[in-house]
């Protein structure tokens, strides 16, 4: 989780956002490079960042949490799928074993009938 305080501190340290350190902190490397090369898009972008930086941090944190939730749900779905596949395989094995037993019983009965 990224901190709004840290993001604003980096905005302040980078000459009121002109160097774009806060963008690097939020993983926006391309935007950070543009900010360095243009002086925060000539200061106007840095001023806008002052008011939008809090929501940018919130968006970053929300996206990070969603990725974590998706990964956990995919792992749960995969394990549930594996468990279901194991159950199906077990049932198929039991059914095959049952059919073999029935077949042996029928063969045994036929042999008994022939012997009589």
N, C-alpha and C positions, 0 to 999 in steps of 0.2 A: 504494500500500500504506500502510495506516495503522499507526502505531506504538503498541505497548502502553504504552511509556514516556510518550509524549505524552498518551495517554488518561488514564493514572493521574496525570500532572502536572496536567491540566485538572481531574480529579476533586478533587485536593488544593487547587488554586487556587480552585475554586468552593465554598469553605468545606466541605470534605469531601463534595463532591457535592451539596450542598443547592441550588446554582444550576444544576446540570445541564449545564455546559459540555461535558462529555465526550459527552453525547448529541448535541449540535449537531455535534461533531467527527465522529461516526459517521453523520451524515446523518439523525438521528432528531429532526427539528425539533419535531414535535408533543410528543414525550416530553420534550424539553428545555424547552418552554414549560410543560408540566405541572409539571416539577421546579421551575422558577422560581416558579410561582404557589403551589405547596404546600410549598415548602421541602424538596424531595426526598421528597415524600409523607411529610412530617412526620419526616424523618430515617430512617425505616425503609427506604425505597427506596434511599437513599444508602448505607446499611450493606450492603444486599444487593449493590449495584453494586460495592462494594469486592471482593467475591468472584467476581462474574460478569463483570467488565469485560474481563478477558483473553480469555475465550471470545467475548464480543461483538465484540471486535476481530478475532479469528480468523474468525468468521462473516462479518463485513464483507469481509475480504480474500478469503475463499473465494468469496463471491458475486461480487465484482468480477472475480476470475480466471475464473470460469465464464462470465460475460458476455463477456469477451474471447475465450475459447476458442470460444464459440458464434458470435460475430461472425466470427471467422477461418474457422471451418468453413463457415458460410453463404457467405462470400465465395468459398471454394474450391469449394463445390458450385455456386455460380452461374457461376463461370468454367468449371468442368468441363461444366456444362450448356450454356453458350454454345459451348464447343469442340465438343461433340457435335452441337449444332444446325448449326454451320458445316460439320462433316463430312457430315452428312446432306444439307445443301443442296448441297454440292460433289458428292456422289455422285448426287444427283438431276439436277444440271446435266450431269454427265458422261454419265448414262444418256440424257438428252434429246438431247444432242449426238450420241451414238452412234446413236440411233434416226433422227435426221435424216440422218446419213451413210448408214445402211442404206437409207433411203427414196430418197436421191439415187442410190445405186447401182442400186436396183431400177428406178427411172425411166429411168436411163441404159441399162440392159439392155433394157428394154421398147422404148425408142426405137431401139436397135440392131436388135432383132428386127423391128420394124416397117419399118425401112429396108431390110432384106434382103428 
